Amino acid sequence: MTDATNGGRKIIWMHVLTVVSAAILIGAEVFGAAFAGGWAVANMFSLGSEGVLILQAAFFLLGIYVMIQFIRSAQVIEPFTARE
């Protein structure tokens, strides 16, 4: 299940699909928690609707960072390419 790419490397599609599938599952949890957490923290401190949006945006950015780190770590374990 590999296709040739430039430079004598092949894409290992099984590894790519595994990491993408895990990223979708984990991303749903991370971003769901970001929006729920922003709402909960803003309401706990009575920050109003603007506070909700600001905290949700901040947690969303933190979620993007978490997902980037997850994918980078997953590529170490499941490399996307291999030499021919």
Biopython code that builds the backbone (N, CA, C, O; Angstrom):
import numpy as np
from Bio.PDB.StructureBuilder import StructureBuilder

atoms = [
    (1, "MET", "N", (0.822, -1.196, 0.000)),
    (1, "MET", "CA", (0.000, 0.000, 0.000)),
    (1, "MET", "C", (0.865, 1.258, 0.000)),
    (1, "MET", "O", (0.638, 2.158, 0.809)),
    (2, "THR", "N", (1.823, 1.335, -0.866)),
    (2, "THR", "CA", (2.664, 2.524, -0.942)),
    (2, "THR", "C", (2.680, 3.054, -2.355)),
    (2, "THR", "O", (2.512, 2.305, -3.317)),
    (3, "ASP", "N", (2.883, 4.354, -2.472)),
    (3, "ASP", "CA", (3.021, 4.996, -3.769)),
    (3, "ASP", "C", (4.381, 5.673, -3.812)),
    (3, "ASP", "O", (4.861, 6.193, -2.805)),
    (4, "ALA", "N", (5.001, 5.662, -4.997)),
    (4, "ALA", "CA", (6.305, 6.311, -5.143)),
    (4, "ALA", "C", (6.136, 7.828, -5.079)),
    (4, "ALA", "O", (5.154, 8.376, -5.579)),
    (5, "THR", "N", (7.101, 8.490, -4.462)),
    (5, "THR", "CA", (7.136, 9.943, -4.409)),
    (5, "THR", "C", (8.510, 10.391, -4.849)),
    (5, "THR", "O", (9.352, 9.559, -5.188)),
    (6, "ASN", "N", (8.748, 11.660, -4.852)),
    (6, "ASN", "CA", (10.046, 12.198, -5.247)),
    (6, "ASN", "C", (11.136, 11.790, -4.262)),
    (6, "ASN", "O", (10.874, 11.601, -3.074)),
    (7, "GLY", "N", (12.361, 11.657, -4.770)),
    (7, "GLY", "CA", (13.497, 11.389, -3.903)),
    (7, "GLY", "C", (13.631, 9.955, -3.453)),
    (7, "GLY", "O", (14.326, 9.694, -2.471)),
    (8, "GLY", "N", (12.997, 9.013, -4.126)),
    (8, "GLY", "CA", (13.143, 7.613, -3.745)),
    (8, "GLY", "C", (12.463, 7.263, -2.440)),
    (8, "GLY", "O", (12.909, 6.348, -1.748)),
    (9, "ARG", "N", (11.399, 7.959, -2.083)),
    (9, "ARG", "CA", (10.669, 7.677, -0.852)),
    (9, "ARG", "C", (9.250, 7.261, -1.211)),
    (9, "ARG", "O", (8.701, 7.687, -2.227)),
    (10, "LYS", "N", (8.675, 6.435, -0.373)),
    (10, "LYS", "CA", (7.305, 5.981, -0.579)),
    (10, "LYS", "C", (6.451, 6.412, 0.600)),
    (10, "LYS", "O", (6.906, 6.440, 1.744)),
    (11, "ILE", "N", (5.210, 6.745, 0.301)),
    (11, "ILE", "CA", (4.250, 7.069, 1.355)),
    (11, "ILE", "C", (3.677, 5.766, 1.897)),
    (11, "ILE", "O", (3.247, 4.907, 1.128)),
    (12, "ILE", "N", (3.671, 5.621, 3.191)),
    (12, "ILE", "CA", (3.094, 4.447, 3.842)),
    (12, "ILE", "C", (1.662, 4.834, 4.237)),
    (12, "ILE", "O", (1.434, 5.399, 5.306)),
    (13, "TRP", "N", (0.715, 4.523, 3.365)),
    (13, "TRP", "CA", (-0.653, 4.983, 3.543)),
    (13, "TRP", "C", (-1.318, 4.429, 4.805)),
    (13, "TRP", "O", (-2.167, 5.096, 5.396)),
    (14, "MET", "N", (-0.949, 3.242, 5.217)),
    (14, "MET", "CA", (-1.532, 2.685, 6.438)),
    (14, "MET", "C", (-1.170, 3.550, 7.651)),
    (14, "MET", "O", (-2.007, 3.778, 8.524)),
    (15, "HIS", "N", (0.070, 4.026, 7.703)),
    (15, "HIS", "CA", (0.487, 4.886, 8.809)),
    (15, "HIS", "C", (-0.218, 6.240, 8.744)),
    (15, "HIS", "O", (-0.651, 6.776, 9.764)),
    (16, "VAL", "N", (-0.328, 6.783, 7.532)),
    (16, "VAL", "CA", (-1.010, 8.066, 7.365)),
    (16, "VAL", "C", (-2.464, 7.951, 7.819)),
    (16, "VAL", "O", (-2.953, 8.810, 8.553)),
    (17, "LEU", "N", (-3.149, 6.910, 7.393)),
    (17, "LEU", "CA", (-4.550, 6.724, 7.777)),
    (17, "LEU", "C", (-4.714, 6.506, 9.280)),
    (17, "LEU", "O", (-5.677, 6.989, 9.876)),
    (18, "THR", "N", (-3.792, 5.791, 9.885)),
    (18, "THR", "CA", (-3.849, 5.568, 11.330)),
    (18, "THR", "C", (-3.730, 6.883, 12.096)),
    (18, "THR", "O", (-4.511, 7.154, 13.008)),
    (19, "VAL", "N", (-2.741, 7.698, 11.715)),
    (19, "VAL", "CA", (-2.519, 8.966, 12.409)),
    (19, "VAL", "C", (-3.673, 9.931, 12.157)),
    (19, "VAL", "O", (-4.124, 10.607, 13.082)),
    (20, "VAL", "N", (-4.152, 10.004, 10.924)),
    (20, "VAL", "CA", (-5.267, 10.910, 10.616)),
    (20, "VAL", "C", (-6.526, 10.484, 11.361)),
    (20, "VAL", "O", (-7.254, 11.336, 11.871)),
    (21, "SER", "N", (-6.793, 9.203, 11.432)),
    (21, "SER", "CA", (-7.966, 8.715, 12.159)),
    (21, "SER", "C", (-7.875, 9.059, 13.646)),
    (21, "SER", "O", (-8.850, 9.515, 14.244)),
    (22, "ALA", "N", (-6.713, 8.840, 14.232)),
    (22, "ALA", "CA", (-6.530, 9.176, 15.644)),
    (22, "ALA", "C", (-6.636, 10.682, 15.850)),
    (22, "ALA", "O", (-7.193, 11.130, 16.853)),
    (23, "ALA", "N", (-6.108, 11.473, 14.911)),
    (23, "ALA", "CA", (-6.168, 12.934, 15.031)),
    (23, "ALA", "C", (-7.614, 13.430, 14.973)),
    (23, "ALA", "O", (-7.976, 14.370, 15.680)),
    (24, "ILE", "N", (-8.436, 12.802, 14.137)),
    (24, "ILE", "CA", (-9.850, 13.192, 14.066)),
    (24, "ILE", "C", (-10.543, 12.908, 15.394)),
    (24, "ILE", "O", (-11.282, 13.750, 15.904)),
    (25, "LEU", "N", (-10.309, 11.732, 15.949)),
    (25, "LEU", "CA", (-10.929, 11.369, 17.222)),
    (25, "LEU", "C", (-10.450, 12.280, 18.352)),
    (25, "LEU", "O", (-11.265, 12.804, 19.112)),
    (26, "ILE", "N", (-9.167, 12.465, 18.464)),
    (26, "ILE", "CA", (-8.616, 13.285, 19.538)),
    (26, "ILE", "C", (-8.974, 14.756, 19.322)),
    (26, "ILE", "O", (-9.250, 15.477, 20.281)),
    (27, "GLY", "N", (-8.970, 15.201, 18.057)),
    (27, "GLY", "CA", (-9.334, 16.589, 17.760)),
    (27, "GLY", "C", (-10.758, 16.909, 18.175)),
    (27, "GLY", "O", (-11.022, 17.995, 18.692)),
    (28, "ALA", "N", (-11.684, 15.979, 17.956)),
    (28, "ALA", "CA", (-13.067, 16.195, 18.378)),
    (28, "ALA", "C", (-13.142, 16.393, 19.888)),
    (28, "ALA", "O", (-13.895, 17.240, 20.369)),
    (29, "GLU", "N", (-12.377, 15.626, 20.621)),
    (29, "GLU", "CA", (-12.370, 15.756, 22.079)),
    (29, "GLU", "C", (-11.697, 17.053, 22.522)),
    (29, "GLU", "O", (-12.194, 17.745, 23.410)),
    (30, "VAL", "N", (-10.571, 17.377, 21.901)),
    (30, "VAL", "CA", (-9.816, 18.571, 22.293)),
    (30, "VAL", "C", (-10.617, 19.834, 22.015)),
    (30, "VAL", "O", (-10.724, 20.704, 22.880)),
    (31, "PHE", "N", (-11.186, 19.941, 20.806)),
    (31, "PHE", "CA", (-11.906, 21.167, 20.463)),
    (31, "PHE", "C", (-13.258, 21.246, 21.153)),
    (31, "PHE", "O", (-13.734, 22.340, 21.456)),
    (32, "GLY", "N", (-13.877, 20.109, 21.402)),
    (32, "GLY", "CA", (-15.104, 20.112, 22.203)),
    (32, "GLY", "C", (-14.832, 20.588, 23.621)),
    (32, "GLY", "O", (-15.603, 21.365, 24.184)),
    (33, "ALA", "N", (-13.739, 20.120, 24.190)),
    (33, "ALA", "CA", (-13.360, 20.550, 25.535)),
    (33, "ALA", "C", (-12.979, 22.031, 25.544)),
    (33, "ALA", "O", (-13.229, 22.728, 26.527)),
    (34, "ALA", "N", (-12.376, 22.515, 24.454)),
    (34, "ALA", "CA", (-11.993, 23.927, 24.380)),
    (34, "ALA", "C", (-13.230, 24.820, 24.425)),
    (34, "ALA", "O", (-13.259, 25.806, 25.162)),
    (35, "PHE", "N", (-14.239, 24.481, 23.649)),
    (35, "PHE", "CA", (-15.447, 25.309, 23.636)),
    (35, "PHE", "C", (-16.229, 25.184, 24.941)),
    (35, "PHE", "O", (-16.714, 26.185, 25.468)),
    (36, "ALA", "N", (-16.353, 23.978, 25.461)),
    (36, "ALA", "CA", (-17.062, 23.796, 26.724)),
    (36, "ALA", "C", (-16.303, 24.434, 27.881)),
    (36, "ALA", "O", (-16.904, 25.047, 28.763)),
    (37, "GLY", "N", (-14.981, 24.287, 27.873)),
    (37, "GLY", "CA", (-14.168, 24.878, 28.936)),
    (37, "GLY", "C", (-14.207, 26.395, 28.906)),
    (37, "GLY", "O", (-14.269, 27.032, 29.958)),
    (38, "GLY", "N", (-14.172, 26.989, 27.708)),
    (38, "GLY", "CA", (-14.276, 28.446, 27.602)),
    (38, "GLY", "C", (-15.590, 28.950, 28.159)),
    (38, "GLY", "O", (-15.630, 29.952, 28.873)),
    (39, "TRP", "N", (-16.664, 28.254, 27.831)),
    (39, "TRP", "CA", (-17.978, 28.630, 28.347)),
    (39, "TRP", "C", (-18.035, 28.489, 29.869)),
    (39, "TRP", "O", (-18.529, 29.380, 30.561)),
    (40, "ALA", "N", (-17.531, 27.369, 30.387)),
    (40, "ALA", "CA", (-17.602, 27.111, 31.831)),
    (40, "ALA", "C", (-16.766, 28.102, 32.633)),
    (40, "ALA", "O", (-17.233, 28.638, 33.638)),
    (41, "VAL", "N", (-15.540, 28.346, 32.198)),
    (41, "VAL", "CA", (-14.657, 29.260, 32.936)),
    (41, "VAL", "C", (-15.205, 30.678, 32.883)),
    (41, "VAL", "O", (-15.194, 31.380, 33.894)),
    (42, "ALA", "N", (-15.686, 31.112, 31.717)),
    (42, "ALA", "CA", (-16.237, 32.466, 31.595)),
    (42, "ALA", "C", (-17.468, 32.646, 32.471)),
    (42, "ALA", "O", (-17.645, 33.702, 33.078)),
    (43, "ASN", "N", (-18.312, 31.637, 32.543)),
    (43, "ASN", "CA", (-19.495, 31.736, 33.407)),
    (43, "ASN", "C", (-19.124, 31.657, 34.880)),
    (43, "ASN", "O", (-19.780, 32.278, 35.716)),
    (44, "MET", "N", (-18.087, 30.907, 35.205)),
    (44, "MET", "CA", (-17.665, 30.798, 36.593)),
    (44, "MET", "C", (-17.189, 32.152, 37.119)),
    (44, "MET", "O", (-17.420, 32.488, 38.280)),
    (45, "PHE", "N", (-16.524, 32.925, 36.262)),
    (45, "PHE", "CA", (-16.011, 34.230, 36.661)),
    (45, "PHE", "C", (-16.900, 35.381, 36.194)),
    (45, "PHE", "O", (-16.492, 36.539, 36.285)),
    (46, "SER", "N", (-18.101, 35.092, 35.697)),
    (46, "SER", "CA", (-19.072, 36.087, 35.231)),
    (46, "SER", "C", (-18.446, 37.074, 34.254)),
    (46, "SER", "O", (-18.528, 38.286, 34.452)),
    (47, "LEU", "N", (-17.818, 36.552, 33.195)),
    (47, "LEU", "CA", (-17.130, 37.395, 32.217)),
    (47, "LEU", "C", (-18.029, 37.849, 31.076)),
    (47, "LEU", "O", (-17.610, 38.670, 30.260)),
    (48, "GLY", "N", (-19.236, 37.344, 30.997)),
    (48, "GLY", "CA", (-20.161, 37.754, 29.943)),
    (48, "GLY", "C", (-19.884, 37.057, 28.624)),
    (48, "GLY", "O", (-19.005, 36.201, 28.521)),
    (49, "SER", "N", (-20.662, 37.448, 27.612)),
    (49, "SER", "CA", (-20.553, 36.766, 26.321)),
    (49, "SER", "C", (-19.224, 37.052, 25.625)),
    (49, "SER", "O", (-18.701, 36.196, 24.911)),
    (50, "GLU", "N", (-18.673, 38.256, 25.829)),
    (50, "GLU", "CA", (-17.366, 38.550, 25.238)),
    (50, "GLU", "C", (-16.276, 37.696, 25.873)),
    (50, "GLU", "O", (-15.374, 37.220, 25.184)),
    (51, "GLY", "N", (-16.358, 37.505, 27.179)),
    (51, "GLY", "CA", (-15.400, 36.649, 27.880)),
    (51, "GLY", "C", (-15.466, 35.209, 27.408)),
    (51, "GLY", "O", (-14.444, 34.532, 27.295)),
    (52, "VAL", "N", (-16.691, 34.743, 27.130)),
    (52, "VAL", "CA", (-16.859, 33.385, 26.612)),
    (52, "VAL", "C", (-16.120, 33.243, 25.290)),
    (52, "VAL", "O", (-15.370, 32.287, 25.091)),
    (53, "LEU", "N", (-16.331, 34.189, 24.393)),
    (53, "LEU", "CA", (-15.695, 34.110, 23.079)),
    (53, "LEU", "C", (-14.176, 34.203, 23.172)),
    (53, "LEU", "O", (-13.463, 33.489, 22.467)),
    (54, "ILE", "N", (-13.685, 35.076, 24.035)),
    (54, "ILE", "CA", (-12.238, 35.233, 24.193)),
    (54, "ILE", "C", (-11.612, 33.954, 24.747)),
    (54, "ILE", "O", (-10.590, 33.491, 24.241)),
    (55, "LEU", "N", (-12.220, 33.391, 25.775)),
    (55, "LEU", "CA", (-11.676, 32.161, 26.355)),
    (55, "LEU", "C", (-11.799, 30.985, 25.394)),
    (55, "LEU", "O", (-10.893, 30.155, 25.317)),
    (56, "GLN", "N", (-12.901, 30.905, 24.665)),
    (56, "GLN", "CA", (-13.028, 29.835, 23.683)),
    (56, "GLN", "C", (-11.967, 29.959, 22.602)),
    (56, "GLN", "O", (-11.399, 28.955, 22.173)),
    (57, "ALA", "N", (-11.696, 31.172, 22.161)),
    (57, "ALA", "CA", (-10.650, 31.381, 21.151)),
    (57, "ALA", "C", (-9.283, 30.999, 21.710)),
    (57, "ALA", "O", (-8.486, 30.364, 21.018)),
    (58, "ALA", "N", (-9.006, 31.380, 22.957)),
    (58, "ALA", "CA", (-7.720, 31.048, 23.572)),
    (58, "ALA", "C", (-7.564, 29.532, 23.723)),
    (58, "ALA", "O", (-6.504, 28.982, 23.424)),
    (59, "PHE", "N", (-8.622, 28.858, 24.186)),
    (59, "PHE", "CA", (-8.561, 27.409, 24.338)),
    (59, "PHE", "C", (-8.496, 26.719, 22.983)),
    (59, "PHE", "O", (-7.866, 25.670, 22.854)),
    (60, "PHE", "N", (-9.143, 27.299, 21.965)),
    (60, "PHE", "CA", (-9.071, 26.748, 20.617)),
    (60, "PHE", "C", (-7.635, 26.806, 20.092)),
    (60, "PHE", "O", (-7.153, 25.841, 19.497)),
    (61, "LEU", "N", (-6.952, 27.927, 20.309)),
    (61, "LEU", "CA", (-5.556, 28.047, 19.889)),
    (61, "LEU", "C", (-4.675, 27.050, 20.634)),
    (61, "LEU", "O", (-3.766, 26.461, 20.049)),
    (62, "LEU", "N", (-4.942, 26.864, 21.914)),
    (62, "LEU", "CA", (-4.221, 25.860, 22.686)),
    (62, "LEU", "C", (-4.491, 24.461, 22.121)),
    (62, "LEU", "O", (-3.591, 23.622, 22.079)),
    (63, "GLY", "N", (-5.723, 24.214, 21.690)),
    (63, "GLY", "CA", (-6.077, 22.937, 21.080)),
    (63, "GLY", "C", (-5.337, 22.698, 19.776)),
    (63, "GLY", "O", (-4.924, 21.573, 19.494)),
    (64, "ILE", "N", (-5.164, 23.753, 18.973)),
    (64, "ILE", "CA", (-4.394, 23.626, 17.738)),
    (64, "ILE", "C", (-2.957, 23.230, 18.060)),
    (64, "ILE", "O", (-2.382, 22.365, 17.398)),
    (65, "TYR", "N", (-2.382, 23.862, 19.072)),
    (65, "TYR", "CA", (-1.014, 23.521, 19.487)),
    (65, "TYR", "C", (-0.935, 22.055, 19.924)),
    (65, "TYR", "O", (0.006, 21.350, 19.560)),
    (66, "VAL", "N", (-1.907, 21.603, 20.693)),
    (66, "VAL", "CA", (-1.934, 20.215, 21.165)),
    (66, "VAL", "C", (-2.019, 19.253, 19.979)),
    (66, "VAL", "O", (-1.336, 18.229, 19.963)),
    (67, "MET", "N", (-2.849, 19.572, 18.993)),
    (67, "MET", "CA", (-2.999, 18.686, 17.845)),
    (67, "MET", "C", (-1.735, 18.656, 16.982)),
    (67, "MET", "O", (-1.366, 17.601, 16.466)),
    (68, "ILE", "N", (-1.081, 19.785, 16.825)),
    (68, "ILE", "CA", (0.181, 19.802, 16.071)),
    (68, "ILE", "C", (1.218, 18.940, 16.766)),
    (68, "ILE", "O", (1.922, 18.169, 16.115)),
    (69, "GLN", "N", (1.319, 19.063, 18.080)),
    (69, "GLN", "CA", (2.276, 18.252, 18.829)),
    (69, "GLN", "C", (1.920, 16.770, 18.761)),
    (69, "GLN", "O", (2.808, 15.921, 18.690)),
    (70, "PHE", "N", (0.629, 16.455, 18.783)),
    (70, "PHE", "CA", (0.218, 15.053, 18.676)),
    (70, "PHE", "C", (0.644, 14.469, 17.339)),
    (70, "PHE", "O", (1.208, 13.376, 17.291)),
    (71, "ILE", "N", (0.379, 15.186, 16.255)),
    (71, "ILE", "CA", (0.719, 14.666, 14.924)),
    (71, "ILE", "C", (2.225, 14.537, 14.763)),
    (71, "ILE", "O", (2.702, 13.564, 14.179)),
    (72, "ARG", "N", (2.980, 15.504, 15.274)),
    (72, "ARG", "CA", (4.437, 15.406, 15.187)),
    (72, "ARG", "C", (4.950, 14.206, 15.973)),
    (72, "ARG", "O", (5.850, 13.507, 15.506)),
    (73, "SER", "N", (4.404, 13.958, 17.139)),
    (73, "SER", "CA", (4.820, 12.804, 17.939)),
    (73, "SER", "C", (4.399, 11.490, 17.281)),
    (73, "SER", "O", (5.137, 10.505, 17.314)),
    (74, "ALA", "N", (3.213, 11.487, 16.688)),
    (74, "ALA", "CA", (2.723, 10.277, 16.042)),
    (74, "ALA", "C", (3.576, 9.920, 14.829)),
    (74, "ALA", "O", (3.746, 8.740, 14.522)),
    (75, "GLN", "N", (4.117, 10.927, 14.132)),
    (75, "GLN", "CA", (4.968, 10.651, 12.972)),
    (75, "GLN", "C", (6.268, 9.968, 13.376)),
    (75, "GLN", "O", (6.859, 9.251, 12.567)),
    (76, "VAL", "N", (6.720, 10.170, 14.590)),
    (76, "VAL", "CA", (7.930, 9.489, 15.058)),
    (76, "VAL", "C", (7.656, 7.992, 15.194)),
    (76, "VAL", "O", (8.498, 7.163, 14.846)),
    (77, "ILE", "N", (6.480, 7.658, 15.701)),
    (77, "ILE", "CA", (6.126, 6.259, 15.917)),
    (77, "ILE", "C", (5.646, 5.607, 14.626)),
    (77, "ILE", "O", (5.999, 4.462, 14.341)),
    (78, "GLU", "N", (4.849, 6.319, 13.848)),
    (78, "GLU", "CA", (4.304, 5.822, 12.580)),
    (78, "GLU", "C", (4.791, 6.736, 11.455)),
    (78, "GLU", "O", (4.054, 7.630, 11.039)),
    (79, "PRO", "N", (6.003, 6.536, 10.955)),
    (79, "PRO", "CA", (6.512, 7.434, 9.910)),
    (79, "PRO", "C", (5.658, 7.379, 8.640)),
    (79, "PRO", "O", (5.204, 6.311, 8.229)),
    (80, "PHE", "N", (5.448, 8.542, 8.032)),
    (80, "PHE", "CA", (4.603, 8.640, 6.843)),
    (80, "PHE", "C", (5.330, 8.186, 5.572)),
    (80, "PHE", "O", (4.688, 7.789, 4.599)),
    (81, "THR", "N", (6.655, 8.245, 5.579)),
    (81, "THR", "CA", (7.406, 7.862, 4.384)),
    (81, "THR", "C", (8.520, 6.884, 4.754)),
    (81, "THR", "O", (8.955, 6.795, 5.903)),
    (82, "ALA", "N", (8.960, 6.155, 3.726)),
    (82, "ALA", "CA", (10.078, 5.215, 3.905)),
    (82, "ALA", "C", (10.893, 5.208, 2.614)),
    (82, "ALA", "O", (10.371, 5.465, 1.529)),
    (83, "ARG", "N", (12.160, 4.913, 2.755)),
    (83, "ARG", "CA", (13.009, 4.807, 1.571)),
    (83, "ARG", "C", (12.643, 3.543, 0.797)),
    (83, "ARG", "O", (12.231, 2.536, 1.374)),
    (84, "GLU", "N", (12.802, 3.621, -0.515)),
    (84, "GLU", "CA", (12.483, 2.464, -1.366)),
    (84, "GLU", "C", (13.501, 1.384, -1.228)),
    (84, "GLU", "O", (13.387, 0.342, -1.872)),
]
sb = StructureBuilder()
sb.init_structure("model")
sb.init_model(0)
sb.init_chain("A")
sb.init_seg("    ")
for serial, (resi, resn, name, xyz) in enumerate(atoms, 1):
    if name == "N":
        sb.init_residue(resn, " ", resi, " ")
    sb.init_atom(name, np.array(xyz, "f"), 0.0, 1.0, " ", f" {name:<3s}", serial, name[0])
structure = sb.get_structure()
